[in-house]
Amino acid sequence: MPKSWTGGTQGQDPARAEQPRRRSLRALRELYARPASAAGATLVLLFVLLALFGPLIAPYGPTQQIASAARQPPSAEHWFGTDRLGRDVFSRVVYGARDILVLAGAGTLLAVAAGTAIGLAASFWGGWADEITFRAFDSLLALPALLLALLLLGTLGPSRTTVMAVIVIVYTPIVARVVRSVVLATKQKGFVETARIQGESLGYLLGREILPSVLPVLAVEAALRFSYAIFLVASLGFLGVGVQPPSPDWGLMVAEARNYAEITPWALIFPAVAISLLVIGVNLAADGLKRVLLQPP
């Protein structure tokens, strides 16, 4: 781990005392110093802007049907063409960006928060708490993520809420194990022992002494989980067990268009390209974060 994240209350490294804003700006500069990570971060930013300002950009509503313009190829009026029902594909892709980013982002955020809390507490206490918690997580991790998601959705039923809950259940154990690996290496260090001897509370030990050592790894893991969550949401939509029609979910759009690929190939190609670009962008940005945050000092 970089030394700037492993200091304690005694003898802090000067880099740890650096202002968070300055540290963030430095990380951003380093992220954009490499073409691949810069391209990934830019792609993600573009999709975020698309999600935020989608209603102002999209010329039509996501479910608006124009019967006279059904199955039209891309043109100046319909940039991505229209599907078999006369819905503007560009507008649906734009609205779908918000849908998938909110679902995947909120699910990932909750999974990271839950995994961090459980990983910090269980691995710091050790003993039976650590053993029971992570053996239970191992049983969940024994199943592929998509299969586990299908089992959960088959039990809970398809909806936005259940898709988000599935993301949390599927990825919390993975995040917790990553956090555990860092905590086990950190809790034996001198600055943690010093704080413990001084009588600091458990909350202080976890939040002020150990959590800073976890944050760089956690940031990278969160970016990776976000990428997998995007693909999971799209996969569930494609299989018909995720977000339901007439939502402009990209995976659902691909599933609806595949039977009409010869008639309206653009209705399948554009949402598929959007999924690919967003996943690639997040992965490239995550790889850049890994180099920036976890490279040796």
GIJO-V592470 format. One record per pair of residues at least 12 apart in sequence whose ideal C-beta (glycine too) atoms are under 10 Angstrom apart, sorted by the first residue. I is the first residue (numbers start at 1). J is the second residue. Records with the same first field share a line. If there is no record, write none. Layout:
I: J, J
This chain:
1: 182, 185, 186, 189, 212, 213, 214, 216, 217, 293, 294, 296, 297
2: 15, 16, 213, 216, 293, 294, 295, 296, 297
3: 15, 16, 296, 297
4: 16, 17, 18, 23, 212, 216, 297
5: 182, 186, 211, 212, 213, 214, 215, 216, 217, 293, 294, 297
6: 182, 185, 186, 189, 191, 192, 209, 210, 212, 213, 216
7: 189, 191, 209, 212, 213
8: 186, 189, 190, 191, 192, 193, 194, 195, 205, 208, 209, 210, 212, 213
9: 191, 192, 194, 195, 198, 200, 204, 208, 209
10: 190, 191, 194, 195, 198
11: 190, 191, 194
12: 191
13: 297
15: 297
16: 212
26: 292
27: 216, 219, 288, 289, 292, 293
28: 41, 292
29: 292
30: 288, 289, 291, 292, 293, 295
31: 285, 288, 289, 291, 292, 293
32: 288
33: 288, 291, 292
34: 284, 287, 288, 291, 292
35: 284, 288
36: 283, 284, 285, 287, 288, 291
37: 284, 285, 286, 287, 288, 289, 290, 291, 292
38: 284, 285, 288
39: 280, 281, 284, 285, 288
40: 223, 227, 277, 280, 281, 282, 283, 284, 285, 286, 287, 288, 289
41: 281, 282, 284, 285, 286, 288, 289
42: 281, 284, 285
43: 277, 278, 279, 280, 281, 282, 284, 285
44: 101, 223, 226, 227, 277, 278, 280, 281, 282, 283, 284, 285, 286
45: 281, 285
46: 97, 277, 278, 281
47: 97, 98, 100, 101, 230, 274, 277, 278, 281, 282
48: 97, 98, 101, 105, 278
49: 97
50: 93, 94, 95, 96, 97, 98, 101, 274, 278
51: 94, 95, 96, 97, 98, 99, 100, 101, 102, 105
52: 97, 98, 101
53: 94, 98
54: 91, 93, 94, 95, 96, 97, 98, 99, 248
55: 91, 94, 95, 98
56: 94
57: 90, 91, 94, 95, 97
58: 88, 90, 91, 92, 93, 94, 95, 97, 248
59: 77, 78, 79, 88, 90, 91, 94
60: 78, 82, 86, 87, 88, 89, 90, 91, 92, 94, 95
61: 87, 88, 91, 92, 95, 248
62: 87, 88, 91, 92, 93, 94, 95, 96, 98, 99, 246, 247, 248, 249
63: 85, 87, 91, 92, 95, 245, 246, 247, 248
64: 85, 86, 87, 88, 91, 92
65: 82, 83, 85, 86, 87, 88, 246
66: 78, 82, 85, 86, 87, 88
67: 85, 86
68: 82, 86
69: 81, 82, 86, 87, 88
70: 82, 83, 84, 85, 86, 87, 263, 264
71: 83, 84, 85, 86, 260, 263, 264, 266, 267
72: 86, 88, 89, 264, 266
73: 264, 265, 266
74: 89, 90, 266, 269, 270
78: 90, 91, 266
79: 91, 93, 94, 266, 270
80: 92, 93, 94, 266, 267, 269, 270, 271, 273, 274
81: 264, 265, 266, 267, 269, 270
82: 264, 266, 267
83: 253, 256, 257, 260, 263, 264, 266, 267, 268
84: 256, 257, 259, 260, 263, 264, 267
85: 246, 256, 264, 267
87: 246, 248, 253, 256, 267
89: 248, 253, 257, 264, 266, 267, 268, 269, 270, 271
90: 266, 270
91: 248
92: 246, 247, 248, 249, 250, 252, 253, 267, 270, 271
93: 248, 250, 253, 267, 270, 271, 273, 274, 275
94: 248, 274
95: 247, 248, 249
96: 234, 237, 243, 247, 248, 249, 250, 251, 252, 253, 271, 274, 275
97: 248, 250, 274, 278
98: 248
99: 160, 233, 237, 243, 247, 248, 249, 250, 252
100: 229, 230, 231, 233, 234, 237, 243, 248, 249, 250, 251, 271, 274, 275, 278
101: 226, 229, 230, 233, 278
102: 160, 164, 233
103: 160, 161, 163, 164, 167, 229, 230, 232, 233, 234, 236, 237, 242, 243, 249
104: 163, 164, 167, 225, 226, 227, 228, 229, 230, 231, 232, 233, 234, 278, 282
105: 164, 167, 226, 229, 230
106: 160, 164, 167, 168, 229
107: 163, 164, 165, 166, 167, 168, 169, 170, 171, 225, 226, 229, 230, 232, 233
108: 164, 167, 168, 171, 175, 221, 222, 223, 224, 225, 226, 227, 228, 229, 230
109: 164, 167, 168, 222, 225, 226, 229
110: 164, 165, 167, 168, 169, 171, 172
111: 164, 167, 168, 169, 170, 171, 172, 173, 174, 175, 176, 221, 222, 225, 226, 229
112: 168, 171, 172, 174, 175, 176, 178, 179, 218, 219, 221, 222, 225, 226
113: 168, 172, 175, 222
114: 168, 169, 171, 172, 173, 175, 176
115: 137, 168, 171, 172, 173, 174, 175, 176, 177, 178, 179, 180, 218, 221, 222, 225
116: 172, 175, 176, 178, 179, 183, 206, 211, 214, 215, 218, 221, 222
117: 172, 175, 176, 179, 206
118: 133, 134, 137, 172, 173, 175, 176, 177, 179, 180
119: 133, 134, 137, 172, 173, 175, 176, 177, 178, 179, 180, 181, 182, 183, 184, 214, 218
120: 176, 179, 180, 182, 183, 187, 202, 205, 206, 207, 210, 211, 214
121: 133, 176, 179, 183, 202, 206
122: 134, 137, 176, 179, 180, 183
123: 176, 177, 179, 180, 181, 182, 183, 184, 186, 187, 210
124: 180, 183, 184, 186, 187, 192, 202, 205, 206, 210
125: 187, 202
126: 183, 184, 187
130: 180, 183, 184
133: 173, 176, 180
134: 173, 176, 177, 180
136: 173
137: 172, 173, 174, 175, 176, 177, 180
138: 173, 177
139: 173
140: 169, 170, 172, 173, 174
141: 170, 173, 174, 177
143: 170
144: 170
145: 166, 167, 170, 171, 174, 228, 229, 231, 232, 235
146: 170, 231, 232, 235, 236, 239
147: 170
148: 166, 169, 170, 173
149: 162, 163, 166, 167, 169, 170, 232, 233, 235, 236, 239, 241, 242
150: 166, 235, 236, 239, 241
151: 166
152: 165, 166, 169, 170, 241
153: 165, 166, 236, 239, 241, 242
154: 241
156: 169
157: 241, 244
158: 236, 237, 239, 240, 241, 242, 243, 244
159: 242, 243, 244
160: 233, 242, 243, 244, 247, 249
162: 236, 241, 242, 243
163: 229, 232, 233, 236, 237, 241, 242, 243, 249
164: 229, 233
166: 229, 232, 233, 236, 241, 242
167: 225, 226, 228, 229, 230, 232, 233, 236
168: 229
170: 225, 228, 229, 232
171: 221, 222, 224, 225, 226, 228, 229, 232
172: 225
174: 221, 224, 225, 228
175: 218, 221, 222, 224, 225
177: 221
178: 214, 217, 218, 220, 221, 222, 224, 225
179: 210, 211, 214, 217, 218, 221
180: 214
181: 214, 217
182: 210, 211, 213, 214, 215, 216, 217, 218
183: 206, 210, 211, 213, 214
185: 213
186: 209, 210, 211, 212, 213, 214
187: 205, 206, 209, 210, 213
189: 209, 210, 213
191: 209, 210, 213
192: 205, 206, 209, 210, 213
193: 209
194: 209
195: 208, 209, 210
196: 209
215: 293
216: 289, 290, 292, 293, 294, 295
217: 290, 293, 294
218: 293
219: 286, 289, 290, 292, 293, 294
220: 286, 287, 288, 289, 290, 291, 292, 293, 294
221: 286, 289, 290
222: 286, 289
223: 282, 283, 284, 285, 286, 287, 288, 289, 290
224: 282, 283, 286, 287, 289, 290
225: 282, 286
226: 278, 279, 282, 283, 285, 286
227: 278, 279, 280, 281, 282, 283, 284, 285, 286
228: 279, 282, 283
229: 282
230: 250, 251, 275, 278, 279, 281, 282, 283
231: 251, 275, 276, 278, 279, 282, 283
232: 251
233: 249, 250, 251, 252, 275
234: 249, 250, 251, 252, 253, 254, 255, 271, 272, 274, 275, 276, 278, 279
235: 251, 254, 275
236: 249, 251, 252
237: 249, 250, 251, 252, 253, 254, 255, 256, 271, 275
238: 250, 251, 252, 253, 254, 255, 256, 258, 271, 272, 275
239: 251, 252, 255
240: 252, 255, 256
242: 255
248: 271
249: 271
250: 270, 271, 272, 273, 274, 275, 276, 278
251: 271, 272, 275
252: 271
253: 267, 268, 270, 271, 272, 274, 275
254: 267, 268, 269, 270, 271, 272, 274, 275
255: 268, 271
256: 268, 271
257: 269, 270, 271, 272
258: 272
